[in-house]
Amino acid sequence: MAKDHAHIITTLRDNALLPEPCKFVFLSGSMVRGWGNPTSDLDITLITDEPWVSPSAESSFVALDPPIIKWEKIHADGRPWDIEYWQDSQVDQALAKVSHEAFNGDQAAWKLLTEDEIAFLERIPYAVAASDGEWLAERREQQSASAYKSVLVSRSLDYSDSFVEDSCGAGEAGDLDSAVLSARLAFGHAIDALLASHGEFGHSPKWRARRFLKVGPQLLTFDRYWSVETMRTFDPAEPARWIEEVISLCQRVSMEVEV
């Protein structure tokens, strides 16, 4: 993507979407990672001290104080722009949930991370500064020193183990359709745990293959992963065989991935 960051700031200001003052602006998403296509959004995040107030803004709810983040959407430079507003204090709280103290504590605050919070934290390692990069450098250092990786691995393994149990239970009850779907979900979360253990996490399954190729984990070849992801070996006449194969893979990942 073009690295005309001054143009980004100017476009935001011209559309009355740049708060004054604004602490930091960064770019993320598939366009930044080199994975975008002609219809991909450009993801832009603005960090402020005060809430963004605008009659056109949409809201998403997070488990933070305040419990709302705002976002806008415009069309510029031939593509949609998704513009998200986070208060710096909200970032503090999200990072506090993945601290070593929170991860090892009794309250398990990390389990209260919402999808929007996870998506935000996911962007920090690869984000590109559109303004002074000092804020981003400090946040990266803070995240790197946290239990962020362990949180993501544990979270994905928990989901995987839960769906493995569901698949086994459904299979024992003779509900093979549900068992197949649960096994497939378990596998997706197991792969997310594997990739997160290598520092590559994404909340959207659509980029899982891209992330797998980037990491190239020794535990599983891409062909083996892709065979299960696309259900290449699934035989409708013998679903139990495929279920057993997938559950075995999930359990292997669960045993070998380090939290």
Summary of the structure (lengths in Angstrom):
residues: 259
radius of gyration: 20.4
end to end distance: 34.7
largest distance: 62.9
contacts: 775
relative contact order: 0.10
helix: 53%
strand: 14%
